[in-house]
Amino acid sequence: MPVNDNTVNTDKKPYHHGDLRDALIAEGLCLLDSRDAESLSLREVARGVGVSATSVYRHFPDKQALMTALALEGLTRLGAAQRAAAEAAGGGKAGFAETGRAYVRFALANPALFRLIFASPALAPQKAAGGMHSEASTLLLANAAAAAAQDGGEAGIRAIQAWAVVHGLAMLMLDGQIPEDDAIIDQAIG
C-alpha cells in the first residue's frame, strides 16, 4: 500500500476559537524548544496551530514581527522566574543573588528563546526607541540600587556588573565552555 505523504498530524487539534495571536505565540515558543529561531517559519507555526499560513499575517506581518513577539514573551517569562526566585529567597541580598541564578537557569532551560531575546535583532527596534521596560530589568535596577544604598557604589554600575556576571555565565554554559552545573551557578553568583 503506498504511503500518503500528505497526511495530517492528528495529534494536534486544529485551532478553532480563542485568541489566534496568543496561540501562534504559544506554538512558536513550543517550536523554540527544539530548534533555533532562524529555522522557525511562519508556515510551520501556522501548521502547528492548525490554521492557514495566510491567517498568521493578520497578526504578524512578517517573521520579524513574530520573533519580536516571542522575544517579548520570553522576557516576560524570564522576569516572572526571577521575581519568583527572589520572593522564595525572601528578597534582599539573597533575593538579588537568586534573580541571577534564575537568569542562568532560564537560559539553560530555554536556549533558543534566550538567544532570541539577547543575541538577535528581535528587540532592536524597542531598544532603540527606549521602550524596553521589563520586569527583569526592573528587578535588576531595584536590586542594584538597594545594594548600592547598603554597600556603596553607583547603582547603574552595580547593575551592569551583576548582569555581566550572570549573562556571561549563561553564555559560557550555553556555548559549552564550562559545564552546565547547578553547583557552579550557586557558587559563581553570590
Rosetta constraint file for C-alpha pairs under 8 A:
AtomPair CA 12 CA 48 HARMONIC 7.32 0.50
AtomPair CA 12 CA 49 HARMONIC 7.78 0.50
AtomPair CA 12 CA 50 HARMONIC 7.77 0.50
AtomPair CA 13 CA 49 HARMONIC 7.76 0.50
AtomPair CA 13 CA 50 HARMONIC 7.00 0.50
AtomPair CA 14 CA 49 HARMONIC 6.04 0.50
AtomPair CA 14 CA 50 HARMONIC 4.08 0.50
AtomPair CA 14 CA 51 HARMONIC 6.95 0.50
AtomPair CA 15 CA 20 HARMONIC 7.81 0.50
AtomPair CA 15 CA 49 HARMONIC 5.51 0.50
AtomPair CA 15 CA 50 HARMONIC 5.09 0.50
AtomPair CA 15 CA 51 HARMONIC 6.33 0.50
AtomPair CA 19 CA 23 HARMONIC 6.29 0.50
AtomPair CA 20 CA 24 HARMONIC 6.06 0.50
AtomPair CA 21 CA 25 HARMONIC 6.31 0.50
AtomPair CA 21 CA 56 HARMONIC 7.99 0.50
AtomPair CA 21 CA 59 HARMONIC 6.00 0.50
AtomPair CA 22 CA 26 HARMONIC 6.06 0.50
AtomPair CA 23 CA 27 HARMONIC 6.13 0.50
AtomPair CA 23 CA 49 HARMONIC 6.73 0.50
AtomPair CA 24 CA 28 HARMONIC 6.06 0.50
AtomPair CA 24 CA 45 HARMONIC 6.34 0.50
AtomPair CA 24 CA 46 HARMONIC 6.92 0.50
AtomPair CA 24 CA 49 HARMONIC 6.56 0.50
AtomPair CA 24 CA 56 HARMONIC 7.61 0.50
AtomPair CA 25 CA 29 HARMONIC 6.15 0.50
AtomPair CA 25 CA 66 HARMONIC 7.42 0.50
AtomPair CA 25 CA 69 HARMONIC 7.04 0.50
AtomPair CA 25 CA 70 HARMONIC 6.08 0.50
AtomPair CA 26 CA 30 HARMONIC 6.26 0.50
AtomPair CA 27 CA 31 HARMONIC 6.18 0.50
AtomPair CA 27 CA 45 HARMONIC 6.01 0.50
AtomPair CA 27 CA 48 HARMONIC 6.49 0.50
AtomPair CA 27 CA 49 HARMONIC 6.58 0.50
AtomPair CA 28 CA 32 HARMONIC 6.23 0.50
AtomPair CA 28 CA 40 HARMONIC 7.80 0.50
AtomPair CA 28 CA 45 HARMONIC 5.88 0.50
AtomPair CA 28 CA 70 HARMONIC 7.00 0.50
AtomPair CA 29 CA 33 HARMONIC 6.74 0.50
AtomPair CA 29 CA 70 HARMONIC 6.68 0.50
AtomPair CA 29 CA 113 HARMONIC 7.49 0.50
AtomPair CA 30 CA 34 HARMONIC 7.63 0.50
AtomPair CA 31 CA 35 HARMONIC 6.48 0.50
AtomPair CA 31 CA 40 HARMONIC 7.38 0.50
AtomPair CA 31 CA 45 HARMONIC 7.79 0.50
AtomPair CA 32 CA 36 HARMONIC 5.94 0.50
AtomPair CA 32 CA 37 HARMONIC 6.41 0.50
AtomPair CA 32 CA 40 HARMONIC 7.64 0.50
AtomPair CA 32 CA 110 HARMONIC 7.93 0.50
AtomPair CA 32 CA 112 HARMONIC 5.76 0.50
AtomPair CA 32 CA 113 HARMONIC 6.31 0.50
AtomPair CA 33 CA 110 HARMONIC 6.69 0.50
AtomPair CA 33 CA 111 HARMONIC 7.96 0.50
AtomPair CA 33 CA 112 HARMONIC 6.98 0.50
AtomPair CA 33 CA 113 HARMONIC 7.91 0.50
AtomPair CA 35 CA 39 HARMONIC 6.81 0.50
AtomPair CA 35 CA 40 HARMONIC 7.35 0.50
AtomPair CA 35 CA 112 HARMONIC 6.76 0.50
AtomPair CA 36 CA 40 HARMONIC 6.89 0.50
AtomPair CA 36 CA 112 HARMONIC 5.00 0.50
AtomPair CA 36 CA 113 HARMONIC 7.88 0.50
AtomPair CA 37 CA 67 HARMONIC 7.54 0.50
AtomPair CA 37 CA 112 HARMONIC 6.34 0.50
AtomPair CA 37 CA 113 HARMONIC 7.51 0.50
AtomPair CA 37 CA 116 HARMONIC 6.58 0.50
AtomPair CA 40 CA 44 HARMONIC 7.04 0.50
AtomPair CA 40 CA 45 HARMONIC 7.70 0.50
AtomPair CA 41 CA 45 HARMONIC 6.42 0.50
AtomPair CA 41 CA 63 HARMONIC 7.15 0.50
AtomPair CA 42 CA 46 HARMONIC 6.13 0.50
AtomPair CA 42 CA 53 HARMONIC 6.81 0.50
AtomPair CA 42 CA 56 HARMONIC 7.04 0.50
AtomPair CA 42 CA 62 HARMONIC 7.89 0.50
AtomPair CA 42 CA 63 HARMONIC 6.24 0.50
AtomPair CA 42 CA 66 HARMONIC 7.99 0.50
AtomPair CA 43 CA 47 HARMONIC 6.09 0.50
AtomPair CA 43 CA 52 HARMONIC 7.82 0.50
AtomPair CA 43 CA 53 HARMONIC 5.06 0.50
AtomPair CA 44 CA 48 HARMONIC 6.15 0.50
AtomPair CA 45 CA 49 HARMONIC 6.41 0.50
AtomPair CA 46 CA 50 HARMONIC 6.05 0.50
AtomPair CA 46 CA 51 HARMONIC 5.23 0.50
AtomPair CA 46 CA 52 HARMONIC 5.99 0.50
AtomPair CA 46 CA 53 HARMONIC 5.32 0.50
AtomPair CA 46 CA 55 HARMONIC 7.51 0.50
AtomPair CA 46 CA 56 HARMONIC 6.38 0.50
AtomPair CA 47 CA 51 HARMONIC 5.96 0.50
AtomPair CA 47 CA 52 HARMONIC 6.86 0.50
AtomPair CA 47 CA 53 HARMONIC 7.24 0.50
AtomPair CA 51 CA 55 HARMONIC 6.39 0.50
AtomPair CA 51 CA 56 HARMONIC 7.92 0.50
AtomPair CA 52 CA 56 HARMONIC 7.38 0.50
AtomPair CA 53 CA 57 HARMONIC 7.50 0.50
AtomPair CA 54 CA 58 HARMONIC 7.47 0.50
AtomPair CA 55 CA 59 HARMONIC 7.75 0.50
AtomPair CA 56 CA 60 HARMONIC 5.92 0.50
AtomPair CA 56 CA 61 HARMONIC 7.71 0.50
AtomPair CA 57 CA 61 HARMONIC 4.78 0.50
AtomPair CA 57 CA 62 HARMONIC 6.86 0.50
AtomPair CA 60 CA 65 HARMONIC 5.37 0.50
AtomPair CA 60 CA 66 HARMONIC 5.68 0.50
AtomPair CA 61 CA 65 HARMONIC 6.43 0.50
AtomPair CA 62 CA 66 HARMONIC 6.81 0.50
AtomPair CA 63 CA 67 HARMONIC 6.14 0.50
AtomPair CA 64 CA 68 HARMONIC 6.09 0.50
AtomPair CA 64 CA 122 HARMONIC 6.60 0.50
AtomPair CA 65 CA 69 HARMONIC 6.31 0.50
AtomPair CA 66 CA 70 HARMONIC 6.16 0.50
AtomPair CA 67 CA 71 HARMONIC 6.06 0.50
AtomPair CA 67 CA 116 HARMONIC 7.59 0.50
AtomPair CA 67 CA 122 HARMONIC 5.79 0.50
AtomPair CA 68 CA 72 HARMONIC 6.12 0.50
AtomPair CA 68 CA 122 HARMONIC 4.77 0.50
AtomPair CA 68 CA 123 HARMONIC 5.82 0.50
AtomPair CA 69 CA 73 HARMONIC 6.17 0.50
AtomPair CA 70 CA 74 HARMONIC 6.07 0.50
AtomPair CA 70 CA 113 HARMONIC 7.69 0.50
AtomPair CA 71 CA 75 HARMONIC 6.14 0.50
AtomPair CA 71 CA 113 HARMONIC 6.78 0.50
AtomPair CA 71 CA 116 HARMONIC 5.94 0.50
AtomPair CA 71 CA 117 HARMONIC 4.83 0.50
AtomPair CA 71 CA 122 HARMONIC 6.66 0.50
AtomPair CA 71 CA 123 HARMONIC 6.98 0.50
AtomPair CA 72 CA 76 HARMONIC 6.25 0.50
AtomPair CA 72 CA 117 HARMONIC 7.41 0.50
AtomPair CA 72 CA 123 HARMONIC 7.65 0.50
AtomPair CA 73 CA 77 HARMONIC 6.24 0.50
AtomPair CA 74 CA 78 HARMONIC 6.10 0.50
AtomPair CA 74 CA 113 HARMONIC 6.38 0.50
AtomPair CA 74 CA 114 HARMONIC 7.33 0.50
AtomPair CA 74 CA 117 HARMONIC 6.92 0.50
AtomPair CA 75 CA 79 HARMONIC 6.19 0.50
AtomPair CA 75 CA 117 HARMONIC 6.81 0.50
AtomPair CA 75 CA 134 HARMONIC 6.97 0.50
AtomPair CA 75 CA 136 HARMONIC 7.17 0.50
AtomPair CA 76 CA 80 HARMONIC 6.26 0.50
AtomPair CA 76 CA 134 HARMONIC 6.78 0.50
AtomPair CA 76 CA 135 HARMONIC 6.78 0.50
AtomPair CA 76 CA 136 HARMONIC 7.58 0.50
AtomPair CA 77 CA 81 HARMONIC 6.17 0.50
AtomPair CA 78 CA 82 HARMONIC 6.18 0.50
AtomPair CA 78 CA 102 HARMONIC 7.97 0.50
AtomPair CA 78 CA 103 HARMONIC 6.85 0.50
AtomPair CA 78 CA 106 HARMONIC 6.58 0.50
AtomPair CA 78 CA 136 HARMONIC 6.55 0.50
AtomPair CA 79 CA 83 HARMONIC 6.06 0.50
AtomPair CA 79 CA 134 HARMONIC 7.02 0.50
AtomPair CA 79 CA 135 HARMONIC 4.78 0.50
AtomPair CA 79 CA 136 HARMONIC 4.09 0.50
AtomPair CA 79 CA 137 HARMONIC 7.84 0.50
AtomPair CA 79 CA 139 HARMONIC 7.81 0.50
AtomPair CA 80 CA 84 HARMONIC 6.14 0.50
AtomPair CA 80 CA 135 HARMONIC 7.21 0.50
AtomPair CA 80 CA 136 HARMONIC 7.70 0.50
AtomPair CA 81 CA 85 HARMONIC 6.18 0.50
AtomPair CA 81 CA 99 HARMONIC 7.93 0.50
AtomPair CA 81 CA 102 HARMONIC 6.35 0.50
AtomPair CA 81 CA 103 HARMONIC 7.89 0.50
AtomPair CA 81 CA 106 HARMONIC 7.65 0.50
AtomPair CA 82 CA 86 HARMONIC 6.12 0.50
AtomPair CA 82 CA 98 HARMONIC 7.19 0.50
AtomPair CA 82 CA 99 HARMONIC 4.53 0.50
AtomPair CA 82 CA 100 HARMONIC 7.50 0.50
AtomPair CA 82 CA 102 HARMONIC 5.39 0.50
AtomPair CA 82 CA 103 HARMONIC 6.65 0.50
AtomPair CA 82 CA 136 HARMONIC 6.88 0.50
AtomPair CA 82 CA 139 HARMONIC 7.94 0.50
AtomPair CA 83 CA 87 HARMONIC 6.10 0.50
AtomPair CA 83 CA 99 HARMONIC 6.87 0.50
AtomPair CA 83 CA 135 HARMONIC 7.95 0.50
AtomPair CA 83 CA 136 HARMONIC 7.93 0.50
AtomPair CA 83 CA 139 HARMONIC 7.42 0.50
AtomPair CA 84 CA 88 HARMONIC 6.06 0.50
AtomPair CA 85 CA 89 HARMONIC 6.31 0.50
AtomPair CA 85 CA 95 HARMONIC 6.88 0.50
AtomPair CA 85 CA 98 HARMONIC 5.54 0.50
AtomPair CA 85 CA 99 HARMONIC 5.97 0.50
AtomPair CA 85 CA 102 HARMONIC 6.47 0.50
AtomPair CA 86 CA 90 HARMONIC 6.36 0.50
AtomPair CA 86 CA 91 HARMONIC 5.24 0.50
AtomPair CA 86 CA 94 HARMONIC 7.39 0.50
AtomPair CA 86 CA 95 HARMONIC 3.88 0.50
AtomPair CA 86 CA 96 HARMONIC 6.31 0.50
AtomPair CA 86 CA 97 HARMONIC 7.84 0.50
AtomPair CA 86 CA 98 HARMONIC 5.48 0.50
AtomPair CA 86 CA 99 HARMONIC 5.64 0.50
AtomPair CA 87 CA 91 HARMONIC 5.53 0.50
AtomPair CA 87 CA 95 HARMONIC 6.56 0.50
AtomPair CA 88 CA 95 HARMONIC 7.60 0.50
AtomPair CA 89 CA 94 HARMONIC 5.89 0.50
AtomPair CA 89 CA 95 HARMONIC 5.04 0.50
AtomPair CA 89 CA 98 HARMONIC 6.90 0.50
AtomPair CA 90 CA 94 HARMONIC 7.09 0.50
AtomPair CA 90 CA 95 HARMONIC 5.98 0.50
AtomPair CA 91 CA 95 HARMONIC 3.96 0.50
AtomPair CA 91 CA 96 HARMONIC 6.77 0.50
AtomPair CA 92 CA 96 HARMONIC 6.22 0.50
AtomPair CA 92 CA 143 HARMONIC 7.62 0.50
AtomPair CA 93 CA 97 HARMONIC 6.25 0.50
AtomPair CA 93 CA 143 HARMONIC 7.91 0.50
AtomPair CA 93 CA 147 HARMONIC 7.37 0.50
AtomPair CA 94 CA 98 HARMONIC 6.23 0.50
AtomPair CA 95 CA 99 HARMONIC 6.27 0.50
AtomPair CA 96 CA 100 HARMONIC 6.69 0.50
AtomPair CA 96 CA 140 HARMONIC 7.83 0.50
AtomPair CA 96 CA 143 HARMONIC 5.91 0.50
AtomPair CA 97 CA 101 HARMONIC 6.38 0.50
AtomPair CA 97 CA 189 HARMONIC 6.08 0.50
AtomPair CA 97 CA 190 HARMONIC 5.55 0.50
AtomPair CA 98 CA 102 HARMONIC 5.93 0.50
AtomPair CA 99 CA 103 HARMONIC 6.18 0.50
AtomPair CA 99 CA 139 HARMONIC 7.98 0.50
AtomPair CA 100 CA 104 HARMONIC 6.53 0.50
AtomPair CA 100 CA 162 HARMONIC 7.55 0.50
AtomPair CA 100 CA 163 HARMONIC 7.70 0.50
AtomPair CA 100 CA 166 HARMONIC 5.68 0.50
AtomPair CA 100 CA 189 HARMONIC 6.74 0.50
AtomPair CA 101 CA 105 HARMONIC 6.19 0.50
AtomPair CA 101 CA 166 HARMONIC 7.30 0.50
AtomPair CA 101 CA 185 HARMONIC 6.29 0.50
AtomPair CA 101 CA 186 HARMONIC 6.87 0.50
AtomPair CA 101 CA 189 HARMONIC 6.63 0.50
AtomPair CA 102 CA 106 HARMONIC 5.87 0.50
AtomPair CA 103 CA 107 HARMONIC 6.30 0.50
AtomPair CA 103 CA 166 HARMONIC 6.77 0.50
AtomPair CA 103 CA 167 HARMONIC 7.71 0.50
AtomPair CA 103 CA 170 HARMONIC 7.76 0.50
AtomPair CA 104 CA 108 HARMONIC 6.32 0.50
AtomPair CA 104 CA 166 HARMONIC 6.12 0.50
AtomPair CA 104 CA 167 HARMONIC 7.05 0.50
AtomPair CA 104 CA 169 HARMONIC 6.96 0.50
AtomPair CA 104 CA 170 HARMONIC 4.86 0.50
AtomPair CA 104 CA 185 HARMONIC 7.43 0.50
AtomPair CA 105 CA 109 HARMONIC 6.08 0.50
AtomPair CA 105 CA 170 HARMONIC 7.80 0.50
AtomPair CA 106 CA 110 HARMONIC 5.92 0.50
AtomPair CA 106 CA 114 HARMONIC 7.61 0.50
AtomPair CA 107 CA 111 HARMONIC 5.24 0.50
AtomPair CA 107 CA 113 HARMONIC 7.86 0.50
AtomPair CA 107 CA 114 HARMONIC 5.30 0.50
AtomPair CA 107 CA 170 HARMONIC 6.18 0.50
AtomPair CA 107 CA 174 HARMONIC 7.64 0.50
AtomPair CA 108 CA 170 HARMONIC 7.06 0.50
AtomPair CA 108 CA 173 HARMONIC 7.60 0.50
AtomPair CA 108 CA 174 HARMONIC 6.49 0.50
AtomPair CA 108 CA 180 HARMONIC 7.64 0.50
AtomPair CA 110 CA 114 HARMONIC 5.85 0.50
AtomPair CA 111 CA 115 HARMONIC 6.10 0.50
AtomPair CA 111 CA 174 HARMONIC 6.99 0.50
AtomPair CA 112 CA 116 HARMONIC 6.09 0.50
AtomPair CA 113 CA 117 HARMONIC 6.24 0.50
AtomPair CA 114 CA 118 HARMONIC 6.19 0.50
AtomPair CA 114 CA 119 HARMONIC 7.80 0.50
AtomPair CA 115 CA 119 HARMONIC 4.80 0.50
AtomPair CA 115 CA 120 HARMONIC 6.51 0.50
AtomPair CA 116 CA 120 HARMONIC 5.12 0.50
AtomPair CA 116 CA 121 HARMONIC 7.83 0.50
AtomPair CA 116 CA 122 HARMONIC 6.65 0.50
AtomPair CA 117 CA 122 HARMONIC 6.89 0.50
AtomPair CA 117 CA 123 HARMONIC 6.90 0.50
AtomPair CA 123 CA 127 HARMONIC 6.20 0.50
AtomPair CA 124 CA 128 HARMONIC 5.98 0.50
AtomPair CA 125 CA 129 HARMONIC 6.17 0.50
AtomPair CA 126 CA 130 HARMONIC 6.20 0.50
AtomPair CA 126 CA 131 HARMONIC 5.05 0.50
AtomPair CA 126 CA 132 HARMONIC 5.69 0.50
AtomPair CA 127 CA 131 HARMONIC 5.91 0.50
AtomPair CA 127 CA 132 HARMONIC 5.38 0.50
AtomPair CA 133 CA 137 HARMONIC 6.61 0.50
AtomPair CA 133 CA 138 HARMONIC 7.22 0.50
AtomPair CA 134 CA 138 HARMONIC 6.14 0.50
AtomPair CA 135 CA 139 HARMONIC 6.02 0.50
AtomPair CA 136 CA 140 HARMONIC 6.24 0.50
AtomPair CA 137 CA 141 HARMONIC 6.11 0.50
AtomPair CA 138 CA 142 HARMONIC 6.04 0.50
AtomPair CA 139 CA 143 HARMONIC 5.97 0.50
AtomPair CA 140 CA 144 HARMONIC 6.02 0.50
AtomPair CA 140 CA 159 HARMONIC 6.09 0.50
AtomPair CA 140 CA 163 HARMONIC 7.77 0.50
AtomPair CA 141 CA 145 HARMONIC 6.05 0.50
AtomPair CA 141 CA 155 HARMONIC 7.23 0.50
AtomPair CA 141 CA 156 HARMONIC 7.29 0.50
AtomPair CA 141 CA 159 HARMONIC 5.94 0.50
AtomPair CA 142 CA 146 HARMONIC 6.22 0.50
AtomPair CA 143 CA 147 HARMONIC 6.11 0.50
AtomPair CA 143 CA 159 HARMONIC 7.93 0.50
AtomPair CA 144 CA 148 HARMONIC 6.07 0.50
AtomPair CA 144 CA 155 HARMONIC 5.10 0.50
AtomPair CA 144 CA 156 HARMONIC 7.14 0.50
AtomPair CA 144 CA 158 HARMONIC 5.42 0.50
AtomPair CA 144 CA 159 HARMONIC 5.08 0.50
AtomPair CA 144 CA 162 HARMONIC 7.96 0.50
AtomPair CA 145 CA 149 HARMONIC 6.07 0.50
AtomPair CA 145 CA 154 HARMONIC 7.71 0.50
AtomPair CA 145 CA 155 HARMONIC 4.57 0.50
AtomPair CA 145 CA 156 HARMONIC 7.64 0.50
AtomPair CA 145 CA 158 HARMONIC 7.82 0.50
AtomPair CA 145 CA 159 HARMONIC 7.98 0.50
AtomPair CA 146 CA 150 HARMONIC 6.18 0.50
AtomPair CA 146 CA 155 HARMONIC 7.84 0.50
AtomPair CA 147 CA 151 HARMONIC 5.79 0.50
AtomPair CA 147 CA 152 HARMONIC 7.25 0.50
AtomPair CA 147 CA 155 HARMONIC 7.45 0.50
AtomPair CA 147 CA 158 HARMONIC 7.78 0.50
AtomPair CA 148 CA 152 HARMONIC 4.47 0.50
AtomPair CA 148 CA 153 HARMONIC 5.02 0.50
AtomPair CA 148 CA 154 HARMONIC 5.87 0.50
AtomPair CA 148 CA 155 HARMONIC 5.28 0.50
AtomPair CA 148 CA 158 HARMONIC 7.09 0.50
AtomPair CA 149 CA 153 HARMONIC 7.67 0.50
AtomPair CA 149 CA 155 HARMONIC 7.95 0.50
AtomPair CA 153 CA 157 HARMONIC 7.63 0.50
AtomPair CA 153 CA 158 HARMONIC 7.21 0.50
AtomPair CA 154 CA 158 HARMONIC 6.24 0.50
AtomPair CA 155 CA 159 HARMONIC 6.13 0.50
AtomPair CA 156 CA 160 HARMONIC 6.35 0.50
AtomPair CA 157 CA 161 HARMONIC 6.11 0.50
AtomPair CA 158 CA 162 HARMONIC 6.10 0.50
AtomPair CA 159 CA 163 HARMONIC 6.08 0.50
AtomPair CA 160 CA 164 HARMONIC 5.91 0.50
AtomPair CA 161 CA 165 HARMONIC 6.27 0.50
AtomPair CA 162 CA 166 HARMONIC 6.44 0.50
AtomPair CA 163 CA 167 HARMONIC 5.76 0.50
AtomPair CA 164 CA 168 HARMONIC 5.64 0.50
AtomPair CA 165 CA 169 HARMONIC 6.05 0.50
AtomPair CA 165 CA 189 HARMONIC 7.64 0.50
AtomPair CA 166 CA 170 HARMONIC 6.04 0.50
AtomPair CA 166 CA 189 HARMONIC 7.32 0.50
AtomPair CA 167 CA 171 HARMONIC 6.12 0.50
AtomPair CA 168 CA 172 HARMONIC 6.06 0.50
AtomPair CA 169 CA 173 HARMONIC 6.21 0.50
AtomPair CA 169 CA 185 HARMONIC 7.82 0.50
AtomPair CA 170 CA 174 HARMONIC 6.05 0.50
AtomPair CA 171 CA 175 HARMONIC 5.87 0.50
AtomPair CA 172 CA 176 HARMONIC 6.20 0.50
AtomPair CA 172 CA 177 HARMONIC 5.03 0.50
AtomPair CA 172 CA 178 HARMONIC 5.88 0.50
AtomPair CA 173 CA 177 HARMONIC 5.89 0.50
AtomPair CA 173 CA 178 HARMONIC 5.19 0.50
AtomPair CA 173 CA 179 HARMONIC 5.82 0.50
AtomPair CA 173 CA 180 HARMONIC 5.36 0.50
AtomPair CA 174 CA 180 HARMONIC 7.66 0.50
AtomPair CA 176 CA 180 HARMONIC 7.86 0.50
AtomPair CA 180 CA 184 HARMONIC 7.86 0.50
AtomPair CA 181 CA 185 HARMONIC 6.46 0.50
AtomPair CA 182 CA 186 HARMONIC 6.09 0.50
AtomPair CA 183 CA 187 HARMONIC 6.09 0.50
AtomPair CA 184 CA 188 HARMONIC 5.80 0.50
AtomPair CA 185 CA 189 HARMONIC 6.10 0.50
AtomPair CA 186 CA 190 HARMONIC 7.17 0.50
